[in-house]
């Protein structure tokens, strides 16, 4: 068996394993449908968190004497 044939065999096994893992993931990890309103709320909260007030982590550590 040549190297190319061996690599093709390994590739097909990897693809098969990936498909099995995806099937297991679908079974084990529950998926939940969300409404359009919920999605809009999540997007709004994300935007607020990215553009809102924040505290620099390094400054906070210094202020709380957590700087090691």
mmCIF file of the N, C-alpha and C atoms, coordinates in Angstrom:
data_MODEL
# 
_entry.id   MODEL 
# 
loop_
_atom_site.group_PDB 
_atom_site.id 
_atom_site.type_symbol 
_atom_site.label_atom_id 
_atom_site.label_alt_id 
_atom_site.label_comp_id 
_atom_site.label_asym_id 
_atom_site.label_entity_id 
_atom_site.label_seq_id 
_atom_site.pdbx_PDB_ins_code 
_atom_site.Cartn_x 
_atom_site.Cartn_y 
_atom_site.Cartn_z 
_atom_site.occupancy 
_atom_site.B_iso_or_equiv 
_atom_site.pdbx_formal_charge 
_atom_site.auth_seq_id 
_atom_site.auth_comp_id 
_atom_site.auth_asym_id 
_atom_site.auth_atom_id 
_atom_site.pdbx_PDB_model_num 
ATOM 1   N N  . UNK A 1 1  ? 0.858   -1.179 0.000  1.00 0.00 ? 1  UNK A N  1 
ATOM 2   C CA . UNK A 1 1  ? 0.000   0.000  0.000  1.00 0.00 ? 1  UNK A CA 1 
ATOM 3   C C  . UNK A 1 1  ? 0.897   1.233  0.000  1.00 0.00 ? 1  UNK A C  1 
ATOM 4   N N  . UNK A 1 2  ? 0.672   2.122  -0.958 1.00 0.00 ? 2  UNK A N  1 
ATOM 5   C CA . UNK A 1 2  ? 1.487   3.307  -1.067 1.00 0.00 ? 2  UNK A CA 1 
ATOM 6   C C  . UNK A 1 2  ? 1.097   4.373  -0.053 1.00 0.00 ? 2  UNK A C  1 
ATOM 7   N N  . UNK A 1 3  ? 1.961   5.355  0.059  1.00 0.00 ? 3  UNK A N  1 
ATOM 8   C CA . UNK A 1 3  ? 1.739   6.433  1.017  1.00 0.00 ? 3  UNK A CA 1 
ATOM 9   C C  . UNK A 1 3  ? 0.451   7.191  0.708  1.00 0.00 ? 3  UNK A C  1 
ATOM 10  N N  . UNK A 1 4  ? 0.203   7.444  -0.559 1.00 0.00 ? 4  UNK A N  1 
ATOM 11  C CA . UNK A 1 4  ? -0.999  8.187  -0.946 1.00 0.00 ? 4  UNK A CA 1 
ATOM 12  C C  . UNK A 1 4  ? -2.264  7.421  -0.565 1.00 0.00 ? 4  UNK A C  1 
ATOM 13  N N  . UNK A 1 5  ? -2.274  6.133  -0.802 1.00 0.00 ? 5  UNK A N  1 
ATOM 14  C CA . UNK A 1 5  ? -3.432  5.307  -0.447 1.00 0.00 ? 5  UNK A CA 1 
ATOM 15  C C  . UNK A 1 5  ? -3.622  5.276  1.064  1.00 0.00 ? 5  UNK A C  1 
ATOM 16  N N  . UNK A 1 6  ? -2.525  5.211  1.795  1.00 0.00 ? 6  UNK A N  1 
ATOM 17  C CA . UNK A 1 6  ? -2.591  5.211  3.250  1.00 0.00 ? 6  UNK A CA 1 
ATOM 18  C C  . UNK A 1 6  ? -3.173  6.534  3.755  1.00 0.00 ? 6  UNK A C  1 
ATOM 19  N N  . UNK A 1 7  ? -2.707  7.635  3.203  1.00 0.00 ? 7  UNK A N  1 
ATOM 20  C CA . UNK A 1 7  ? -3.216  8.949  3.601  1.00 0.00 ? 7  UNK A CA 1 
ATOM 21  C C  . UNK A 1 7  ? -4.700  9.103  3.270  1.00 0.00 ? 7  UNK A C  1 
ATOM 22  N N  . UNK A 1 8  ? -5.109  8.589  2.128  1.00 0.00 ? 8  UNK A N  1 
ATOM 23  C CA . UNK A 1 8  ? -6.532  8.648  1.771  1.00 0.00 ? 8  UNK A CA 1 
ATOM 24  C C  . UNK A 1 8  ? -7.368  7.835  2.752  1.00 0.00 ? 8  UNK A C  1 
ATOM 25  N N  . UNK A 1 9  ? -6.860  6.663  3.145  1.00 0.00 ? 9  UNK A N  1 
ATOM 26  C CA . UNK A 1 9  ? -7.563  5.833  4.114  1.00 0.00 ? 9  UNK A CA 1 
ATOM 27  C C  . UNK A 1 9  ? -7.697  6.539  5.456  1.00 0.00 ? 9  UNK A C  1 
ATOM 28  N N  . UNK A 1 10 ? -6.624  7.167  5.898  1.00 0.00 ? 10 UNK A N  1 
ATOM 29  C CA . UNK A 1 10 ? -6.656  7.909  7.160  1.00 0.00 ? 10 UNK A CA 1 
ATOM 30  C C  . UNK A 1 10 ? -7.631  9.066  7.063  1.00 0.00 ? 10 UNK A C  1 
ATOM 31  N N  . UNK A 1 11 ? -7.609  9.770  5.944  1.00 0.00 ? 11 UNK A N  1 
ATOM 32  C CA . UNK A 1 11 ? -8.517  10.898 5.754  1.00 0.00 ? 11 UNK A CA 1 
ATOM 33  C C  . UNK A 1 11 ? -9.974  10.447 5.853  1.00 0.00 ? 11 UNK A C  1 
ATOM 34  N N  . UNK A 1 12 ? -10.309 9.350  5.217  1.00 0.00 ? 12 UNK A N  1 
ATOM 35  C CA . UNK A 1 12 ? -11.686 8.856  5.251  1.00 0.00 ? 12 UNK A CA 1 
ATOM 36  C C  . UNK A 1 12 ? -12.091 8.442  6.667  1.00 0.00 ? 12 UNK A C  1 
ATOM 37  N N  . UNK A 1 13 ? -11.147 7.876  7.415  1.00 0.00 ? 13 UNK A N  1 
ATOM 38  C CA . UNK A 1 13 ? -11.440 7.528  8.804  1.00 0.00 ? 13 UNK A CA 1 
ATOM 39  C C  . UNK A 1 13 ? -11.687 8.779  9.635  1.00 0.00 ? 13 UNK A C  1 
ATOM 40  N N  . UNK A 1 14 ? -10.885 9.813  9.413  1.00 0.00 ? 14 UNK A N  1 
ATOM 41  C CA . UNK A 1 14 ? -11.053 11.068 10.147 1.00 0.00 ? 14 UNK A CA 1 
ATOM 42  C C  . UNK A 1 14 ? -12.408 11.686 9.820  1.00 0.00 ? 14 UNK A C  1 
ATOM 43  N N  . UNK A 1 15 ? -12.797 11.669 8.567  1.00 0.00 ? 15 UNK A N  1 
ATOM 44  C CA . UNK A 1 15 ? -14.098 12.210 8.174  1.00 0.00 ? 15 UNK A CA 1 
ATOM 45  C C  . UNK A 1 15 ? -15.222 11.426 8.859  1.00 0.00 ? 15 UNK A C  1 
ATOM 46  N N  . UNK A 1 16 ? -15.100 10.128 8.899  1.00 0.00 ? 16 UNK A N  1 
ATOM 47  C CA . UNK A 1 16 ? -16.112 9.289  9.545  1.00 0.00 ? 16 UNK A CA 1 
ATOM 48  C C  . UNK A 1 16 ? -16.194 9.588  11.040 1.00 0.00 ? 16 UNK A C  1 
ATOM 49  N N  . UNK A 1 17 ? -15.041 9.736  11.677 1.00 0.00 ? 17 UNK A N  1 
ATOM 50  C CA . UNK A 1 17 ? -15.016 10.062 13.111 1.00 0.00 ? 17 UNK A CA 1 
ATOM 51  C C  . UNK A 1 17 ? -15.653 11.426 13.356 1.00 0.00 ? 17 UNK A C  1 
ATOM 52  N N  . UNK A 1 18 ? -15.358 12.400 12.515 1.00 0.00 ? 18 UNK A N  1 
ATOM 53  C CA . UNK A 1 18 ? -15.942 13.732 12.656 1.00 0.00 ? 18 UNK A CA 1 
ATOM 54  C C  . UNK A 1 18 ? -17.462 13.674 12.551 1.00 0.00 ? 18 UNK A C  1 
ATOM 55  N N  . UNK A 1 19 ? -17.966 12.893 11.608 1.00 0.00 ? 19 UNK A N  1 
ATOM 56  C CA . UNK A 1 19 ? -19.415 12.761 11.450 1.00 0.00 ? 19 UNK A CA 1 
ATOM 57  C C  . UNK A 1 19 ? -20.037 12.134 12.698 1.00 0.00 ? 19 UNK A C  1 
ATOM 58  N N  . UNK A 1 20 ? -19.369 11.134 13.262 1.00 0.00 ? 20 UNK A N  1 
ATOM 59  C CA . UNK A 1 20 ? -19.869 10.501 14.487 1.00 0.00 ? 20 UNK A CA 1 
ATOM 60  C C  . UNK A 1 20 ? -19.882 11.498 15.644 1.00 0.00 ? 20 UNK A C  1 
ATOM 61  N N  . UNK A 1 21 ? -18.816 12.293 15.759 1.00 0.00 ? 21 UNK A N  1 
ATOM 62  C CA . UNK A 1 21 ? -18.743 13.292 16.821 1.00 0.00 ? 21 UNK A CA 1 
ATOM 63  C C  . UNK A 1 21 ? -19.840 14.343 16.675 1.00 0.00 ? 21 UNK A C  1 
ATOM 64  N N  . UNK A 1 22 ? -20.099 14.763 15.458 1.00 0.00 ? 22 UNK A N  1 
ATOM 65  C CA . UNK A 1 22 ? -21.163 15.741 15.234 1.00 0.00 ? 22 UNK A CA 1 
ATOM 66  C C  . UNK A 1 22 ? -22.519 15.162 15.625 1.00 0.00 ? 22 UNK A C  1 
ATOM 67  N N  . UNK A 1 23 ? -22.729 13.892 15.329 1.00 0.00 ? 23 UNK A N  1 
ATOM 68  C CA . UNK A 1 23 ? -23.974 13.233 15.716 1.00 0.00 ? 23 UNK A CA 1 
ATOM 69  C C  . UNK A 1 23 ? -24.099 13.182 17.232 1.00 0.00 ? 23 UNK A C  1 
ATOM 70  N N  . UNK A 1 24 ? -23.007 12.815 17.909 1.00 0.00 ? 24 UNK A N  1 
ATOM 71  C CA . UNK A 1 24 ? -23.015 12.781 19.374 1.00 0.00 ? 24 UNK A CA 1 
ATOM 72  C C  . UNK A 1 24 ? -23.263 14.170 19.956 1.00 0.00 ? 24 UNK A C  1 
ATOM 73  N N  . UNK A 1 25 ? -22.663 15.172 19.360 1.00 0.00 ? 25 UNK A N  1 
ATOM 74  C CA . UNK A 1 25 ? -22.844 16.540 19.832 1.00 0.00 ? 25 UNK A CA 1 
ATOM 75  C C  . UNK A 1 25 ? -24.316 16.953 19.736 1.00 0.00 ? 25 UNK A C  1 
ATOM 76  N N  . UNK A 1 26 ? -24.950 16.600 18.643 1.00 0.00 ? 26 UNK A N  1 
ATOM 77  C CA . UNK A 1 26 ? -26.368 16.925 18.477 1.00 0.00 ? 26 UNK A CA 1 
ATOM 78  C C  . UNK A 1 26 ? -27.215 16.254 19.552 1.00 0.00 ? 26 UNK A C  1 
ATOM 79  N N  . UNK A 1 27 ? -26.819 15.056 19.957 1.00 0.00 ? 27 UNK A N  1 
ATOM 80  C CA . UNK A 1 27 ? -27.562 14.324 20.979 1.00 0.00 ? 27 UNK A CA 1 
ATOM 81  C C  . UNK A 1 27 ? -27.288 14.895 22.368 1.00 0.00 ? 27 UNK A C  1 
ATOM 82  N N  . UNK A 1 28 ? -26.022 15.176 22.664 1.00 0.00 ? 28 UNK A N  1 
ATOM 83  C CA . UNK A 1 28 ? -25.614 15.568 24.011 1.00 0.00 ? 28 UNK A CA 1 
ATOM 84  C C  . UNK A 1 28 ? -25.831 17.047 24.322 1.00 0.00 ? 28 UNK A C  1 
ATOM 85  N N  . UNK A 1 29 ? -25.650 17.907 23.332 1.00 0.00 ? 29 UNK A N  1 
ATOM 86  C CA . UNK A 1 29 ? -25.756 19.345 23.557 1.00 0.00 ? 29 UNK A CA 1 
ATOM 87  C C  . UNK A 1 29 ? -27.122 19.801 23.060 1.00 0.00 ? 29 UNK A C  1 
ATOM 88  N N  . UNK A 1 30 ? -27.980 20.141 24.011 1.00 0.00 ? 30 UNK A N  1 
ATOM 89  C CA . UNK A 1 30 ? -29.318 20.554 23.579 1.00 0.00 ? 30 UNK A CA 1 
ATOM 90  C C  . UNK A 1 30 ? -29.266 21.892 22.841 1.00 0.00 ? 30 UNK A C  1 
ATOM 91  N N  . UNK A 1 31 ? -30.042 21.971 21.814 1.00 0.00 ? 31 UNK A N  1 
ATOM 92  C CA . UNK A 1 31 ? -30.141 23.239 21.092 1.00 0.00 ? 31 UNK A CA 1 
ATOM 93  C C  . UNK A 1 31 ? -31.494 23.845 21.410 1.00 0.00 ? 31 UNK A C  1 
ATOM 94  N N  . UNK A 1 32 ? -31.511 25.145 21.423 1.00 0.00 ? 32 UNK A N  1 
ATOM 95  C CA . UNK A 1 32 ? -32.739 25.831 21.786 1.00 0.00 ? 32 UNK A CA 1 
ATOM 96  C C  . UNK A 1 32 ? -33.014 26.913 20.757 1.00 0.00 ? 32 UNK A C  1 
ATOM 97  N N  . UNK A 1 33 ? -34.201 26.913 20.253 1.00 0.00 ? 33 UNK A N  1 
ATOM 98  C CA . UNK A 1 33 ? -34.587 27.954 19.316 1.00 0.00 ? 33 UNK A CA 1 
ATOM 99  C C  . UNK A 1 33 ? -34.967 29.194 20.108 1.00 0.00 ? 33 UNK A C  1 
ATOM 100 N N  . UNK A 1 34 ? -34.504 30.334 19.612 1.00 0.00 ? 34 UNK A N  1 
ATOM 101 C CA . UNK A 1 34 ? -34.865 31.576 20.278 1.00 0.00 ? 34 UNK A CA 1 
ATOM 102 C C  . UNK A 1 34 ? -35.685 32.425 19.332 1.00 0.00 ? 34 UNK A C  1 
ATOM 103 N N  . UNK A 1 35 ? -36.540 33.229 19.909 1.00 0.00 ? 35 UNK A N  1 
ATOM 104 C CA . UNK A 1 35 ? -37.411 34.070 19.093 1.00 0.00 ? 35 UNK A CA 1 
ATOM 105 C C  . UNK A 1 35 ? -36.624 35.253 18.536 1.00 0.00 ? 35 UNK A C  1 
ATOM 106 N N  . UNK A 1 36 ? -37.211 35.915 17.580 1.00 0.00 ? 36 UNK A N  1 
ATOM 107 C CA . UNK A 1 36 ? -36.586 37.099 16.980 1.00 0.00 ? 36 UNK A CA 1 
ATOM 108 C C  . UNK A 1 36 ? -36.385 38.174 18.045 1.00 0.00 ? 36 UNK A C  1 
ATOM 109 N N  . UNK A 1 37 ? -37.357 38.302 18.948 1.00 0.00 ? 37 UNK A N  1 
ATOM 110 C CA . UNK A 1 37 ? -37.266 39.299 20.009 1.00 0.00 ? 37 UNK A CA 1 
ATOM 111 C C  . UNK A 1 37 ? -36.098 38.997 20.948 1.00 0.00 ? 37 UNK A C  1 
ATOM 112 N N  . UNK A 1 38 ? -35.928 37.712 21.288 1.00 0.00 ? 38 UNK A N  1 
ATOM 113 C CA . UNK A 1 38 ? -34.821 37.328 22.160 1.00 0.00 ? 38 UNK A CA 1 
ATOM 114 C C  . UNK A 1 38 ? -33.479 37.607 21.501 1.00 0.00 ? 38 UNK A C  1 
ATOM 115 N N  . UNK A 1 39 ? -33.382 37.319 20.216 1.00 0.00 ? 39 UNK A N  1 
ATOM 116 C CA . UNK A 1 39 ? -32.154 37.570 19.482 1.00 0.00 ? 39 UNK A CA 1 
ATOM 117 C C  . UNK A 1 39 ? -31.852 39.062 19.444 1.00 0.00 ? 39 UNK A C  1 
ATOM 118 N N  . UNK A 1 40 ? -32.868 39.876 19.223 1.00 0.00 ? 40 UNK A N  1 
ATOM 119 C CA . UNK A 1 40 ? -32.677 41.325 19.209 1.00 0.00 ? 40 UNK A CA 1 
ATOM 120 C C  . UNK A 1 40 ? -32.203 41.818 20.574 1.00 0.00 ? 40 UNK A C  1 
ATOM 121 N N  . UNK A 1 41 ? -32.771 41.268 21.643 1.00 0.00 ? 41 UNK A N  1 
ATOM 122 C CA . UNK A 1 41 ? -32.364 41.654 23.000 1.00 0.00 ? 41 UNK A CA 1 
ATOM 123 C C  . UNK A 1 41 ? -30.911 41.268 23.261 1.00 0.00 ? 41 UNK A C  1 
ATOM 124 N N  . UNK A 1 42 ? -30.515 40.093 22.820 1.00 0.00 ? 42 UNK A N  1 
ATOM 125 C CA . UNK A 1 42 ? -29.128 39.653 22.988 1.00 0.00 ? 42 UNK A CA 1 
ATOM 126 C C  . UNK A 1 42 ? -28.189 40.585 22.232 1.00 0.00 ? 42 UNK A C  1 
ATOM 127 N N  . UNK A 1 43 ? -28.545 40.926 21.000 1.00 0.00 ? 43 UNK A N  1 
ATOM 128 C CA . UNK A 1 43 ? -27.719 41.837 20.212 1.00 0.00 ? 43 UNK A CA 1 
ATOM 129 C C  . UNK A 1 43 ? -27.614 43.203 20.879 1.00 0.00 ? 43 UNK A C  1 
ATOM 130 N N  . UNK A 1 44 ? -28.733 43.687 21.421 1.00 0.00 ? 44 UNK A N  1 
ATOM 131 C CA . UNK A 1 44 ? -28.751 44.979 22.104 1.00 0.00 ? 44 UNK A CA 1 
ATOM 132 C C  . UNK A 1 44 ? -27.831 44.944 23.321 1.00 0.00 ? 44 UNK A C  1 
ATOM 133 N N  . UNK A 1 45 ? -27.926 43.896 24.120 1.00 0.00 ? 45 UNK A N  1 
ATOM 134 C CA . UNK A 1 45 ? -27.071 43.761 25.299 1.00 0.00 ? 45 UNK A CA 1 
ATOM 135 C C  . UNK A 1 45 ? -25.600 43.655 24.911 1.00 0.00 ? 45 UNK A C  1 
ATOM 136 N N  . UNK A 1 46 ? -25.336 42.967 23.825 1.00 0.00 ? 46 UNK A N  1 
ATOM 137 C CA . UNK A 1 46 ? -23.954 42.839 23.352 1.00 0.00 ? 46 UNK A CA 1 
ATOM 138 C C  . UNK A 1 46 ? -23.409 44.206 22.978 1.00 0.00 ? 46 UNK A C  1 
ATOM 139 N N  . UNK A 1 47 ? -24.177 44.982 22.217 1.00 0.00 ? 47 UNK A N  1 
ATOM 140 C CA . UNK A 1 47 ? -23.750 46.321 21.818 1.00 0.00 ? 47 UNK A CA 1 
ATOM 141 C C  . UNK A 1 47 ? -23.519 47.204 23.037 1.00 0.00 ? 47 UNK A C  1 
ATOM 142 N N  . UNK A 1 48 ? -24.429 47.136 24.015 1.00 0.00 ? 48 UNK A N  1 
ATOM 143 C CA . UNK A 1 48 ? -24.284 47.928 25.228 1.00 0.00 ? 48 UNK A CA 1 
ATOM 144 C C  . UNK A 1 48 ? -23.010 47.546 25.989 1.00 0.00 ? 48 UNK A C  1 
ATOM 145 N N  . UNK A 1 49 ? -22.746 46.253 26.053 1.00 0.00 ? 49 UNK A N  1 
ATOM 146 C CA . UNK A 1 49 ? -21.566 45.814 26.797 1.00 0.00 ? 49 UNK A CA 1 
ATOM 147 C C  . UNK A 1 49 ? -20.277 46.235 26.100 1.00 0.00 ? 49 UNK A C  1 
ATOM 148 N N  . UNK A 1 50 ? -20.298 46.305 24.786 1.00 0.00 ? 50 UNK A N  1 
ATOM 149 C CA . UNK A 1 50 ? -19.095 46.681 24.050 1.00 0.00 ? 50 UNK A CA 1 
ATOM 150 C C  . UNK A 1 50 ? -18.870 48.188 24.028 1.00 0.00 ? 50 UNK A C  1 
ATOM 151 N N  . UNK A 1 51 ? -19.938 48.958 24.102 1.00 0.00 ? 51 UNK A N  1 
ATOM 152 C CA . UNK A 1 51 ? -19.792 50.408 24.004 1.00 0.00 ? 51 UNK A CA 1 
ATOM 153 C C  . UNK A 1 51 ? -19.987 51.115 25.340 1.00 0.00 ? 51 UNK A C  1 
ATOM 154 N N  . UNK A 1 52 ? -20.396 50.398 26.357 1.00 0.00 ? 52 UNK A N  1 
ATOM 155 C CA . UNK A 1 52 ? -20.692 51.005 27.642 1.00 0.00 ? 52 UNK A CA 1 
ATOM 156 C C  . UNK A 1 52 ? -19.456 51.274 28.475 1.00 0.00 ? 52 UNK A C  1 
ATOM 157 N N  . UNK A 1 53 ? -19.704 51.705 29.713 1.00 0.00 ? 53 UNK A N  1 
ATOM 158 C CA . UNK A 1 53 ? -18.615 51.971 30.630 1.00 0.00 ? 53 UNK A CA 1 
ATOM 159 C C  . UNK A 1 53 ? -17.896 50.672 30.970 1.00 0.00 ? 53 UNK A C  1 
ATOM 160 N N  . UNK A 1 54 ? -16.628 50.821 31.208 1.00 0.00 ? 54 UNK A N  1 
ATOM 161 C CA . UNK A 1 54 ? -15.849 49.656 31.595 1.00 0.00 ? 54 UNK A CA 1 
ATOM 162 C C  . UNK A 1 54 ? -14.689 50.109 32.470 1.00 0.00 ? 54 UNK A C  1 
ATOM 163 N N  . UNK A 1 55 ? -14.104 49.180 33.156 1.00 0.00 ? 55 UNK A N  1 
ATOM 164 C CA . UNK A 1 55 ? -12.956 49.449 34.012 1.00 0.00 ? 55 UNK A CA 1 
ATOM 165 C C  . UNK A 1 55 ? -11.799 48.619 33.492 1.00 0.00 ? 55 UNK A C  1 
ATOM 166 N N  . UNK A 1 56 ? -10.661 49.276 33.353 1.00 0.00 ? 56 UNK A N  1 
ATOM 167 C CA . UNK A 1 56 ? -9.496  48.536 32.886 1.00 0.00 ? 56 UNK A CA 1 
ATOM 168 C C  . UNK A 1 56 ? -9.081  47.527 33.947 1.00 0.00 ? 56 UNK A C  1 
ATOM 169 N N  . UNK A 1 57 ? -8.840  46.303 33.532 1.00 0.00 ? 57 UNK A N  1 
ATOM 170 C CA . UNK A 1 57 ? -8.514  45.225 34.445 1.00 0.00 ? 57 UNK A CA 1 
ATOM 171 C C  . UNK A 1 57 ? -7.239  45.529 35.236 1.00 0.00 ? 57 UNK A C  1 
ATOM 172 N N  . UNK A 1 58 ? -6.210  46.014 34.566 1.00 0.00 ? 58 UNK A N  1 
ATOM 173 C CA . UNK A 1 58 ? -4.941  46.298 35.244 1.00 0.00 ? 58 UNK A CA 1 
ATOM 174 C C  . UNK A 1 58 ? -5.123  47.383 36.305 1.00 0.00 ? 58 UNK A C  1 
ATOM 175 N N  . UNK A 1 59 ? -5.884  48.424 35.992 1.00 0.00 ? 59 UNK A N  1 
ATOM 176 C CA . UNK A 1 59 ? -6.125  49.498 36.953 1.00 0.00 ? 59 UNK A CA 1 
ATOM 177 C C  . UNK A 1 59 ? -6.901  48.978 38.157 1.00 0.00 ? 59 UNK A C  1 
ATOM 178 N N  . UNK A 1 60 ? -7.905  48.143 37.903 1.00 0.00 ? 60 UNK A N  1 
ATOM 179 C CA . UNK A 1 60 ? -8.704  47.583 38.976 1.00 0.00 ? 60 UNK A CA 1 
ATOM 180 C C  . UNK A 1 60 ? -7.847  46.722 39.906 1.00 0.00 ? 60 UNK A C  1 
ATOM 181 N N  . UNK A 1 61 ? -6.957  45.918 39.330 1.00 0.00 ? 61 UNK A N  1 
ATOM 182 C CA . UNK A 1 61 ? -6.072  45.094 40.145 1.00 0.00 ? 61 UNK A CA 1 
ATOM 183 C C  . UNK A 1 61 ? -5.189  45.962 41.038 1.00 0.00 ? 61 UNK A C  1 
ATOM 184 N N  . UNK A 1 62 ? -4.666  47.053 40.480 1.00 0.00 ? 62 UNK A N  1 
ATOM 185 C CA . UNK A 1 62 ? -3.823  47.948 41.286 1.00 0.00 ? 62 UNK A CA 1 
ATOM 186 C C  . UNK A 1 62 ? -4.625  48.560 42.425 1.00 0.00 ? 62 UNK A C  1 
ATOM 187 N N  . UNK A 1 63 ? -5.842  49.014 42.109 1.00 0.00 ? 63 UNK A N  1 
ATOM 188 C CA . UNK A 1 63 ? -6.660  49.663 43.116 1.00 0.00 ? 63 UNK A CA 1 
ATOM 189 C C  . UNK A 1 63 ? -7.047  48.701 44.243 1.00 0.00 ? 63 UNK A C  1 
ATOM 190 N N  . UNK A 1 64 ? -7.215  47.444 43.919 1.00 0.00 ? 64 UNK A N  1 
ATOM 191 C CA . UNK A 1 64 ? -7.590  46.458 44.926 1.00 0.00 ? 64 UNK A CA 1 
ATOM 192 C C  . UNK A 1 64 ? -6.373  45.739 45.518 1.00 0.00 ? 64 UNK A C  1 
ATOM 193 N N  . UNK A 1 65 ? -5.193  46.237 45.182 1.00 0.00 ? 65 UNK A N  1 
ATOM 194 C CA . UNK A 1 65 ? -3.936  45.634 45.651 1.00 0.00 ? 65 UNK A CA 1 
ATOM 195 C C  . UNK A 1 65 ? -3.842  44.157 45.304 1.00 0.00 ? 65 UNK A C  1 
ATOM 196 N N  . UNK A 1 66 ? -4.299  43.822 44.110 1.00 0.00 ? 66 UNK A N  1 
ATOM 197 C CA . UNK A 1 66 ? -4.218  42.440 43.642 1.00 0.00 ? 66 UNK A CA 1 
ATOM 198 C C  . UNK A 1 66 ? -3.041  42.237 42.697 1.00 0.00 ? 66 UNK A C  1 
ATOM 199 N N  . UNK A 1 67 ? -2.329  43.320 42.437 1.00 0.00 ? 67 UNK A N  1 
ATOM 200 C CA . UNK A 1 67 ? -1.197  43.242 41.524 1.00 0.00 ? 67 UNK A CA 1 
ATOM 201 C C  . UNK A 1 67 ? -0.100  42.382 42.155 1.00 0.00 ? 67 UNK A C  1 
ATOM 202 N N  . UNK A 1 68 ? 0.225   41.297 41.509 1.00 0.00 ? 68 UNK A N  1 
ATOM 203 C CA . UNK A 1 68 ? 1.199   40.367 42.075 1.00 0.00 ? 68 UNK A CA 1 
ATOM 204 C C  . UNK A 1 68 ? 2.549   40.611 41.483 1.00 0.00 ? 68 UNK A C  1 
# 
